[in-house]
């Protein structure tokens, strides 16, 4: 039994080294993991038989025989992510490379009813079939929602943006024939950012969508807090006794930096707001005020966490062109720094929450090999 556990560990360690570090040589794997070349070779052959790795060419010669480059196969497994919002449903399929290979976004009003979940399941099946995804290679389905998800990832402990009953998981299970779990949308978006550019330092993700949320990123992991409510930045009070938030309190960040505030200027079309922004003085003044509040929030996060702040969600996707303006506003509030390069726009411009929910199953697979 001991020998079998060691063999399993060696196999997993070799695969994860190739997965996380990129193409590796047999010699590097042996040296890095402290294994003999025959042990490495035997495990590499097993991984090839399982369809998980392949020879991707050769490294440059250092004077002797060129070493083979061993890489993981991105399409060895697939995962699905769903993002459910009040007015939209998004579905993405990703591979082990965390690359979105198919996506679809539909405008549909959420209802906690069998008819809605049946529709979502049908769209899921259609997408799997259309993209020729072998079902035996499908790891699972991550479902992102604007709610606080319980530790079991099958229950909802708090929901106001959408109305959800306590029996949402068994109701979904009647229609979805794959393993699936529930995830908070902002945490999922943060996880997607953590995976696309993992850092050895902590980072904060501020999701600026129809509701404001966030995530604390530790490499490829998310901190969820003792009560699964960590990083609920949208309910930080930034204006005492200010505007009313949907939660019932007053002065929450959500009431000042929600994407809806900008989208409402153009009949709910956020893209149109940014298209018209440059030539519209009224829009410019409104956006400047929006950035003032956003700078307060970002500075507060910097003071609390002393780490980089990533702007994500629907507004984050447009912030690259305005990041310098926001940085200037944040610097004016910061007693320690005159450089706000710690603020940056997200990498995932669309479907971050859906992709992040799907990544849970990719991570579980990589850890289980």
Buried (B, 14 or more C-beta within 10 A) or exposed (E): EEEEEEBEEBBBBBBBBBBEEEBBBBEBBBEBBEBEEEBBBBBBEBBBEEEBBBEBEEBEEEEEEEBBBBBBBBBBBBBBBBBBBEEBBBBBBBBBEBEBBBBBBEEBEBEBEEEBBEBBBEBBBEBBEEEEBEEEEBBBBBBBBBBBBBEEBBBBEBBBBBEBEEEBBEBBBEBBEBEBBBBBBBBBBBBBBBBBEBBEEBBBBBBBBBBBBBBBBBEBBBEBEEEBBBBBBBBBBBBEEBEEBBBEBBBBBBBBBBBBBBBEBBEEBBEBBBEBBEEBEEBEEBBEEBBBBBBBBBBBBBEEBEBBBBBBBBBBBBBEEBBEBBBEBBBEBBEEEEEBEBBBBBBBEBBBBBBBBBBBBBBBBBEEB
